[in-house]
């Protein structure tokens, strides 16, 4: 019976383990034993230093959302806000524990109105509520939930995520600009800004906070959203865009007029088209 020699087995092992020299090998981690696994702790978030110890790469920046990033609003905010809303509306039978809330989120794909329908279909709707008013009832609950969430976000009951402050400080110390997108929160900018304020005035003074006003004042807001022009440079750019559009309209009109043997002139001030026979 033939058996592979030790040399043959040894030559096969490296080719099956090591990648080609051009590929970047992945870091290897030793498996922890059950006893040592209890001593493991999550690594804190931190920015890595530049290789040469200098400033960060040009164009590098950190963009942070608020809900779910600065604070775990989804886990520690929404459920508590719903329970406060139930209490304010006198719905003593309604109380969402973490398992109930997680089950409703999963079955509704996060649609809060659908979550309420599933829940009250399960435990029963208020006896005094007509069937035709279920829609208005759920909207009233959502309105109370939003009010409760606004108060909760401004209190110490909704803390920042552990490590967020140090992560931001590390980025700033390395010269990396940090921007927080406060205007894209699911529950409105008021809640987002209440959470951002938990970072403290000294830290927020070094951060670019992008809200509705900042978007509207930007070049994007002026050209896309139609907001007023704030600077002479932006005003000049807008005029150039309008001039180019008028010239293109004139060119197209002249091409059409040439087919009809007419002369054409577009009055951009009055937006009138003047035609005359040649």
N, C-alpha and C positions, 0 to 999 in steps of 0.2 A: 504494500500500500504506500502510495506517494504522500509525503508530508512536506509542506512548505518549509524551507530552511529559515532559521532566525534572521538571516540577512535579507531574505525576500520580504518578510513581514516588516522589518525595520525600514525598508525602502518605501513601503506603501504608506506607512503612518504619517510622515511629514507632508506628503502630497495631499492627504485627505484632511489635514488639520490646518496648514498654513495657506493663506491666500497668496495671490501673485504679488510680486514686489511693488507693482504700481498701485495696489489697493491699500487703503488705510485700515490697519487692523483695529478691530473693536476692543475696547478695554475689557479685561477679564476680571471677574469678581468671584471670590471664593464663596462657596455656599456656607452659610452660617449653621452651626449646630443648633438643635432645639434650645439648649441651655443658653447659648450666646445670643440667640435671636431675641430673647427677652430684654437684652440690654441695648438693642439697636434703637436709635432715635432718628426721626426724620431730619434730613439735612436742611439747614436754614437757607433761605433764598439769599444769594449774594451775587454781585456783579464781578466777573473775573477781571483782573487787572490787565492792561495792555502789555504785550510781551516786552517792549522796551522800557516800560515804566513811564511812558509819555502820556499824551492826551489820547482820547478815544478816536476811532476812525472817523474821517469826515462823512457826514450823512447818516451816522448812527444815532438813533434816538429810541426812547422807550415810550410806547403808547399804552395807556392803561384805561380800561373801562372801570366803572364803579361797581355796579351790581354784579356780584359773583366774583369780583377780582379784589377790590379794596375791602369789601365786606361780603360775607356769605349771606346776602339778603334772601336768596332762594330758600335756604335751609332754616335760618334763624329769624327771618323777618316775616315772610309771607304767612306761615302757619300761625304765628302768634298774632299777627294782625287780623287774620280771619277769626280767631277765637275772641278777640276783643270786639270785633264787629258783631259776632253772634250775641255776646253779652249785652252790647248797647241796644240791640234790637229785641232783647227779651227772649232769645232762643236758647233757653237753658239746656235743651236736649242736645244741642249741637256743640261738640267739642272735638277738635281734630288732634289726635295724638300723632306722633311721628309715623307709626306704621299706617294709620288711616290716611294721612296726608300723602305719604309716598305712594300708596296704592291708587289714590285718586289722580295724582300727577301722571302715573304710568298709564292708567286707563284713558285719560283725557288728552294725553300728549301735551300737558301743561296748559290747556285751555281752561281758564279759571271759571268761566260761565258754565262750561260743560262739567267741571268738577262739582259745582254746586248742584247741578241737575242730577248727576249720578248719586251724590250723597243723600239728597232729600228724597229721591226715588227709592233709596235703600231704607231710610229710617222713617219716611213719611213727611209730607209737607205740612205746614201749619194748618190746623183744622179750619181756621177762619179765613184762609186764603182761597179765593175762587180760582178755578183752573185757568181761566183766561188771564189771570194776573201773575202767573208764574214768571214770565219774562221780566216784568217790572220789579218783581220781588228780588230776583237774582241781581238785577242792576243796582237795587238799593243796598244789597249786601256788599257788592263790589265797591260802591261809593263809600260805605262805612269802613271797609277794609283799607281803602286808600288813605282815608283820614287817619286811621290808626297807624298805618305804616309811616306816614309823615311824622307823627309824634315819636314813634319808635326809633326812626332813623336819627333823630336829633338827641336821643337819650343814650345813656351808657349801656342800655340793655342790648344794643346792636353794636358790638365792638368791631374794630378793624381786624382783618385776618392777621394771625401771628406772622411776623417777619416782613410785613408790608413796609413798615416805616424804615427798617434797616435796608431793605432792598432799594428803596428810593434814595436813601442817604448814600448808599454805595454807588449808585449810578451817578448821582450829582457830584460826588467826590472824584469820580473818574472823568468828569467833564461831559457826561452823556446827558443831553437834554431830556427832560421828562414832561410828557403831556398827558393830561387826564381828560377823557372824553365825557364830560358831564351832560351834554345835550342828548346823548343817545340812550339814556336810561329808559327802561321799560315803563317805569312809573312816574316819569317826569323829572325835570331838572331840579325841582325843589328838593326832592329826596336825595338826588345825587350830590348836590352841593352840601347838604347837611352831613353826609358821610365824608365828603372831602374835608370839611372843616375839622374833623377829628384828627387830621394830620398835624394841626397846629399852624399858627400864622407864620412862624419862622420858616417852616418847610414849604408851605403853600406859596410863599413869596418867591420861591425859586422855581416854581413849577408853572407851566403853561396850562391853564384850565380852559378848555374849549366848551363854551356854552352857546346858547342860541344867539346872544348878542355878538359873540366873536365870529360866528359863522356868517351872520348877516353883514358884518363890517369887512369881511374878507373879500378878496377879488372874486372868489367863487360865488359868494352871496350876491355881489353886485351884478355880475354878468349872467349868472344862471337863475338866481332867485329874483332878479329885478330890483334889488335894493339900491338906495342912493349911493352915488360915488363919493368916497370919502377923501381921496387925495388927488393932487394934480396929475400924478403919474397915471393913476387909474382912469381919471377923466380923459386924458389924452389917448389912452388905449381904447377906451370906449368910442371916442370920436373916430379913431382910425377904423374900427370895426364897422361903424355905421357908414363911413365913407366908402369902404370897400363893398359893402352890401349895395349901396346906391349905384356905384359904378357897374356892378354886375347886373343890376336891374336895367340900367341904361343900355348895356351891351346886348342883352337878350331882346329888349324892345326894338333896338335898331335892326337886329337880324330879322325879326318878324316884319318890321315895317319895310325892309328892303324887298321882301317877297311880295308885299302889297303895293310897292312903289309909292311909299309915303315917307315923309320925314317925321321924326319923333323926337320929343324932348320931355324928360321927366322932371317936373318941378318938385324937388325934394322938400321944399318948405311947405307947400300946400298939398303935396302928395297927389298932384293931378297929372294926368297924361295928356299932352298936347299933340294932336295929329294934324298934319296939313298935307294936301296933295301937292306933288312935285309939278 
